């Protein structure tokens, strides 16, 4: 078998060891003999080199399998998890574990903005709630370059933030958060352990987590937009309802007040107007009480507008 095919042979390491034993005993007829080689030292050196390569390949495969299992566990958990906030927290925790970091952070950014904001993190130190310039820090570099970034000697990087260096960050890795082909931020993992080195394999692992995170953040954004739209709708209905519900009583009170002040009236007529004002005032007070005790949000149509229903369904009128 040719030398360059050894690494793809499933039992290559075992066969190499068998071959070495045959070579050591002087048996050169063994099938694993390298082409054109008759020197035992040369064969032994080749064996050592190939054995090292195979062992590294095996370790890499084992590491990839471990990461796949971790990501599968994350996916299964997320399938059962209904709270986006908790999903994001779990993503940060898993990101740390699978790439060997000790803290992680999500950053948000919008096209055209000069800075990004940390929206969730597990950093041990307090992060000031402020905008960080694009290009600063590993997340800033990810956003500026729109690609994964590894900073294994963080303090030596011209893009390191002073705060991160001051708090002992030794290495950092970041990948883009992309939603519907739009860059919306970055996922970054940090290590405070000297000598930590992140790799391209870590990048690929974080990419998978970043896809889940971007989808989750997009869902949160959509939910927030719906919430804001719903709040705006409620405010609009209150704006329609309050004048409608209160103006009727206020009109009676104001009307009688103006009428009383316009000229002198007989005692009976004054009593009638005062009674009307008192009734309108009580009705107004009752409407205000219903607003203050409103617990169930329902609407009703009146005059082409959608109003908030203050009365129970059976008590509603056309007013």
N, C-alpha and C positions, 0 to 999 in steps of 0.2 A: 504493500500500500504506500503511495507517495507520501512524502513528509507533510505536504500542505493539506493532506486529507485527514491527518490524525485528529485534529481538533473537532471534526464533525463525526468521528467514530464513537458511538455510544459507550463502548467499553474500552476506549483508548487507554485510559490510565492503567487499568488492570493488565491489558495486553503489553503495555510498555514495561511494566514491572516484570511480567513473565519473560519478556525479551531480554531485559537486563540480566536476569538470572541465567538465561541460556548463554548470553555473551560472556558473562563472568566465568562460566564453566568451559568456554571454548567452543560451544556449539554455534557455529555460524550459519547453520542451515535453517534456523528459525525464521518464520515468514515475516517477522517484524523488522528484520535487518534493513537498515537504510541503504538506498541504492548507491553502489560504488564505494561504500565505507568499509574499511578493513581495520581501522584503528579503534581499539576498545575505548580509549580515552575520549576520542571524538564522539563515539556512539553514546558513551556515558554522559557527556556534556549535553548532547542533543536530547537525551532522555530527561535529564534534569530540567532543561529549558521547557520541554513540552509538558512535563509533569507540573511545573509551576503554572504554565498557562492554563492547563486543564483545571487545576485546583482553583485558580482565580475565576475561571469561567463557572465552575460549580458553585463557588461562593456567591458570584453575581446572580446566578439563577436562583439560588436559595433566597437571596435578598429580594429579588424581584417577586418571588412567590410570597414572601412575607408581606411585601407591600400590597400585592394583589389581594391577599387575605384581609389585610387591614382596610383596604378600600371597599372590598365586598361587604365587610361588617358595617362600614359607614353607610353604604348604599342601602343595606337592609334596615338599618336603624332609621334612616331618613324616610324610607318607605312607610314606616310606622309613625313618624313624627309629623305632627300637624302644625307645630308652632315654628314659623320661620326664624324668629329670634333664637330659639334653642338650636335650630339647625346650624345657624352661623356660629354659635358658640362651640358646638361640637366640631364643626369644620376647622376652627382655629386649633382646638385641642388635638385633632387628628393630624393636622398639618405639622405641628411640632413633633409628634411622635414618629411619623413615617419618614421624615428627613433628618431626624436627630437634632432638632433645635430645642430651645427652651422657652420661646415666646413667639407670638405671631400677631399679625395685624391685618385688618382690611382697611383700605383707603378708598374714598370716593372722589371722582373727578368728572367734570363735564367739559365737553369740547369748547375750546375758547377760553377757559378759565386759566389763570396764571398759577394757581396753586391747588393742592389737594388737601383733604381732611381725613384724619384717622377717625373712623366711625365705630370701630370695635377692635379691641386688642387684649392681649394677656401679658403685656409688658409689666415687669415688677415695679417700675417707677411710674410716677404720675406724669401723664402726657398733657401738656397745656392744650386746651381746646382752641387751636388757631390754625390758620391755613399755612401749609408748608409749600414753598415754591417748587414748581415743576423742575426736575433735575436734581433736587436735593434729596439725599437719602436713597435707599434702594428702591422704594416705591416711586419716588420722583424720577429716578432713572428709567424705571420700567415704563412710566407714562411718557417720558420724553422720547425714549427710543422705540416704544411700542413693541417690546420684545422682552423675553426673560433676561434677568441680570443676576450675576453672582459676584459678590464682593467678599472674598475670603480673607482679605486683610483690610478689614473695614476702616480702622483708624487711619490707615495710610492712603485711603482713597480721597481724592479731591472733592468727591461728591458726598462724603459722610457728613451727617449733621453733628454739630457740636454737642447737642444734648445727648445723642446716642453714644458718642465717644465718651462723654463724661460719665455715662452710666455703665460703661464697660462692655459694650457690644463688640464682639470680636469678628463675627462673620454674619453675613446676611444674604438672603436669596429672595428673589421676587419674580412673580409672573403676572401677566396682564389679566384683568377681569374683563371679559368681552361678552356683551349681550346683544344678540341680533347684529353681529358684526360691528358693533360700536364699542369702543374702549370706554369703560365706565369707572376704572380704578385699578387697584392692584392687590394681590395677596402676597404678603412678605413673611418670611420666617427668620428669626434671629437666634444667635447663639452667643452666650456670655463666656463660653469655655475657650480658653486659648488653644490654638492649633486646629480648631474646627475647620473642615473644608467641605463645602457643599459641591455637588457634582451635577453633570448633565442628566444623570439618572434621577436626581432629586427634582430637577426641572420638570421632567416628564410626569413625575408623581404629582407635583403641585399643579400642573396643568389640569389634571383630572379633577382635583378638588376645586380649582378655580372655576371650572365649568359649572359645577354644582352651585358654587357660591354666587356666580353671576346670575344664574337662573333664579336663585332664592332672592337675591337683591332686587332683581327685576320684578318678582312677584310682590315684594314689599313696596316697591315704588308704585306699582299699579294699585295695590291696596290703599296706599296713602292718597293717591290721586282720587280714588273712588270715595275715600273718607272725606277728603276736602270738598269734593263735589256734593256729597250728601249734606255736609255741614252748610255749604252755600245754599243748597236747596231749602234746608230747614230755616236758615236765616231769611231767605226770600219769603217763605210762607209766613213766618212770624211778622215780617214787614207788611204783608198783606192783611194778616189777621188782626193785629193790634188796632190799626185804625178802624177796621170794620166793626170790631167788637166794642170799642170804647166810644167811637164818635157818636153813635146813636144816643147814648145816655148823656154824653157831653153836650150834644146839640140841644137836647131838652133843657138842661140846666142853664146853658148860655142863653138860649132863647127866652126862657122865662125871666132870667136876670135882666136882660136888655129890656124886656117888656115892662118889668116892674119899674125900672128906672126912667122909662120914657114919659110917664105922667102919673098923676094921682089916681088911685083905684079905690073902689069900695072895699069894705072889709071882707065881704064874701068872695069877691073876685081875687083879692090878695091871698085869701086862704086857699083858694083853688090852685093858684099858681105856685104857692109855697108847697102845697101837697105834691104837685107834679115834680117840683125840683127835688123834694125829699125822696120820692119814688125813683127818680132817675139816678139820684146819688146812691141809693141802696143797690140799684141794678149795676151801677158802675163798680161799686165796692165788691159785689158778688162776682163780676167778671174778672176783676183783678185777683180775687181769692182763687178762682178756678185756674188762672194762669200760674199762680204760685204753687198750686198743688197738683199740677199736671204731671201724671206719671206715665200714661199710655199715649204714644204718639200716633194719632190718626188724622186723616185729612178729609175734607168734604169740599164739594164744588159749590161755588156761589157766584153768579154773574160772570162766568168765564174765568174765574180765578180759583186756585186751589188754596183753601184755607185750612188752618189747624182746627180740628173739632174739639171744642171745650166740653161739650155735653156728652153723656152716654148716648149710644146709638138710638135708644128708644125715646130719648128726650130732645133730640135734635129737631130744629125747626128750619124754616126757610130764611130766617133772619140772618 
